[in-house]
């Protein structure tokens, strides 16, 4: 059974209420053009912070997508910021029209959470993962596999929300945060993991299987 909740992320409430309030003020003051523009802005903000329920597939050996969007990277890399070993890296780019609530890709124990300030290049820029502000979460699953997922701010995104802390026990598919207004999430898996997506594939947080852990 799906959990019942208001289908809007709570982080969006201030933006939605403020835009709606300005729309109301302009309507009362008799500025129809500005009122329509602000109503459009309110609708856009409401859509951006939408938080639909998802049907989480079973299987602890599979890694779920932490974000909605498009797969822009799927390759084996070595990134010493997160591990000195080769890792399968899968990156998901979220545009402003995607759902931006992020979900846990695996179940396990949070070992590290590292927030690093940085630049705000476009999230699909090839250097964004190196230069942009990010928050990296490293988790070990029930087989001691180490998985790192990294929220990366983008050109418009200026606020990363991550609710996880070291020591937390997390469940795959459950919400853990979001990135406001366009961004990217990178996932680093053991190198022998089997990717289940290809470049250009559209994925959904908490529903799409990214890879299978060996």
C-alpha positions as CSV (number, residue, x, y, z in Angstrom):
1,X,0.0,0.0,0.0
2,X,1.3,3.5,-0.9
3,X,1.9,5.9,2.0
4,X,-0.7,8.7,2.0
5,X,0.7,12.3,2.1
6,X,0.2,15.7,0.6
7,X,1.7,15.5,-2.9
8,X,3.9,18.5,-2.4
9,X,7.3,18.6,-0.8
10,X,7.2,20.6,2.5
11,X,10.2,22.6,1.4
12,X,8.1,24.2,-1.3
13,X,5.4,25.6,1.0
14,X,7.0,29.0,1.5
15,X,7.6,29.5,-2.2
16,X,4.1,28.5,-3.1
17,X,2.4,30.6,-0.4
18,X,4.5,33.6,-1.3
19,X,3.7,33.4,-5.0
20,X,0.0,32.9,-4.3
21,X,0.0,35.8,-1.8
22,X,1.5,38.2,-4.4
23,X,-1.0,37.0,-7.0
24,X,-3.9,37.8,-4.6
25,X,-2.4,41.2,-3.8
26,X,-2.1,42.1,-7.4
27,X,-5.6,40.9,-8.1
28,X,-7.0,43.1,-5.3
29,X,-5.1,46.1,-6.5
30,X,-6.4,45.6,-10.1
31,X,-3.3,44.6,-12.0
32,X,-4.7,41.8,-14.3
33,X,-1.5,41.2,-16.4
34,X,0.7,41.0,-13.4
35,X,-1.8,38.8,-11.6
36,X,-1.9,36.3,-14.5
37,X,1.9,36.3,-14.6
38,X,2.1,35.6,-10.9
39,X,-0.6,32.9,-11.1
40,X,1.5,31.2,-13.8
41,X,4.6,31.5,-11.6
42,X,2.6,30.0,-8.7
43,X,1.5,27.1,-10.9
44,X,5.1,26.5,-12.0
45,X,6.4,26.5,-8.4
46,X,3.6,24.1,-7.3
47,X,4.5,21.7,-10.2
48,X,8.2,21.9,-9.4
49,X,7.7,20.8,-5.7
50,X,5.2,18.1,-6.5
51,X,5.9,14.9,-4.7
52,X,4.0,11.9,-6.1
53,X,3.9,8.5,-4.5
54,X,5.9,5.8,-6.1
55,X,5.5,2.0,-6.3
56,X,8.9,0.7,-5.0
57,X,10.0,-2.6,-6.7
58,X,11.1,-5.5,-4.5
59,X,14.6,-6.9,-4.5
60,X,17.5,-5.8,-2.2
61,X,20.1,-6.7,-4.8
62,X,18.9,-3.9,-7.1
63,X,19.7,-0.2,-7.0
64,X,16.9,2.3,-7.6
65,X,17.2,5.7,-9.2
66,X,17.5,8.4,-6.6
67,X,16.0,11.0,-9.0
68,X,13.7,11.6,-11.8
69,X,15.4,12.7,-15.1
70,X,17.6,11.4,-17.9
71,X,20.7,9.2,-17.7
72,X,23.7,11.3,-18.9
73,X,26.6,9.2,-17.6
74,X,27.0,5.4,-17.3
75,X,30.7,4.4,-17.1
76,X,33.4,3.0,-14.9
77,X,35.5,5.7,-13.2
78,X,37.9,6.3,-10.3
79,X,36.9,9.4,-8.3
80,X,39.2,9.7,-5.3
81,X,36.8,12.0,-3.5
82,X,34.6,9.0,-2.7
83,X,36.7,5.9,-3.2
84,X,40.2,4.9,-4.4
85,X,38.7,2.0,-6.3
86,X,37.0,1.8,-9.6
87,X,33.3,2.5,-9.5
88,X,30.3,2.2,-11.8
89,X,29.0,5.7,-12.1
90,X,25.5,6.5,-13.2
91,X,24.4,10.2,-13.4
92,X,20.8,11.5,-13.7
93,X,20.2,15.0,-14.9
94,X,17.0,16.7,-13.6
95,X,15.5,19.6,-15.6
96,X,13.1,22.1,-14.1
97,X,10.1,20.1,-15.2
98,X,11.1,16.9,-13.4
99,X,10.1,15.9,-9.9
100,X,13.0,17.0,-7.7
101,X,12.3,14.9,-4.6
102,X,15.2,12.5,-4.1
103,X,14.9,8.9,-2.8
104,X,17.3,6.4,-1.3
105,X,18.7,4.1,-4.0
106,X,19.5,1.3,-1.5
107,X,18.8,0.2,2.0
108,X,21.6,0.3,4.5
109,X,23.5,2.3,7.1
110,X,24.7,5.8,6.4
111,X,28.4,6.0,7.0
112,X,29.3,9.5,5.8
113,X,27.6,12.7,4.7
114,X,29.8,15.4,3.2
115,X,28.5,18.8,2.1
116,X,31.0,20.7,-0.1
117,X,30.3,24.3,-1.2
118,X,31.2,25.1,-4.8
119,X,30.2,26.7,-8.1
120,X,26.9,26.5,-9.9
121,X,27.6,25.4,-13.5
122,X,24.8,23.8,-15.5
123,X,24.2,20.4,-14.0
124,X,24.8,18.6,-17.4
125,X,28.2,20.3,-17.8
126,X,31.0,17.8,-18.0
127,X,32.8,19.6,-15.1
128,X,29.8,20.1,-12.9
129,X,30.5,17.0,-10.8
130,X,34.0,18.4,-10.0
131,X,33.3,22.1,-9.5
132,X,29.7,22.4,-8.3
133,X,28.4,22.5,-4.8
134,X,27.4,19.0,-3.7
135,X,26.3,16.7,-0.9
136,X,27.6,13.1,-0.9
137,X,26.1,10.3,1.1
138,X,27.9,7.0,1.5
139,X,25.9,3.9,2.6
140,X,26.8,0.3,3.2
141,X,24.2,-2.3,2.5
142,X,23.5,-5.7,4.2
143,X,26.4,-7.3,2.2
144,X,28.8,-4.5,3.0
145,X,28.6,-3.1,-0.5
146,X,29.5,0.6,-0.5
147,X,27.3,2.9,-2.4
148,X,27.7,6.7,-2.7
149,X,25.0,9.0,-4.1
150,X,25.8,12.7,-4.7
151,X,23.3,15.6,-5.0
152,X,24.9,18.2,-7.2
153,X,23.6,21.8,-7.5
154,X,23.1,23.2,-10.9
155,X,22.9,26.6,-12.8
156,X,19.6,27.6,-11.2
157,X,19.6,25.2,-8.2
158,X,21.1,27.0,-5.1
159,X,19.8,24.8,-2.3
160,X,20.5,21.2,-1.6
161,X,18.3,19.5,1.0
162,X,19.6,16.3,2.5
163,X,18.0,15.0,5.7
164,X,20.4,12.0,6.2
165,X,23.0,11.9,9.0
166,X,25.8,9.3,9.7
167,X,24.4,6.3,11.6
168,X,20.9,6.5,10.0
169,X,19.3,3.3,8.8
170,X,17.7,4.0,5.5
171,X,15.2,2.1,3.3
172,X,15.4,2.0,-0.5
173,X,12.8,4.1,-2.2
174,X,12.1,6.4,0.8
175,X,12.6,10.1,0.4
176,X,15.8,11.7,1.8
177,X,15.9,15.2,0.3
178,X,15.7,17.4,-2.8
179,X,17.5,20.0,-4.9
180,X,15.7,23.1,-5.8
181,X,15.2,24.2,-9.4
182,X,17.3,21.9,-11.7
183,X,20.1,19.7,-10.8
184,X,21.8,16.3,-10.9
185,X,22.4,13.2,-8.9
186,X,25.5,10.9,-9.4
187,X,25.5,7.3,-8.1
188,X,28.8,5.4,-7.5
189,X,28.4,1.6,-7.3
190,X,30.8,-1.4,-7.0
191,X,32.6,-1.8,-10.4
192,X,31.1,-5.2,-11.0
193,X,27.5,-4.0,-10.7
194,X,25.4,-4.6,-13.8
195,X,23.9,-1.5,-15.2
196,X,20.2,-1.8,-16.1
197,X,19.9,1.6,-17.9
198,X,21.6,3.2,-20.9
199,X,22.5,6.8,-21.8
200,X,19.4,8.8,-22.6
201,X,17.0,6.7,-20.7
202,X,14.3,8.4,-18.7
203,X,14.2,7.3,-15.0
204,X,11.9,7.8,-12.0
205,X,13.1,8.1,-8.4
206,X,12.2,5.1,-6.3
207,X,10.8,3.1,-9.3
208,X,13.4,2.7,-12.0
209,X,16.1,0.1,-11.4
210,X,19.5,1.6,-12.2
211,X,21.7,-1.5,-11.6
212,X,22.0,-4.9,-10.1
213,X,24.6,-5.6,-7.4
214,X,26.5,-8.8,-7.9
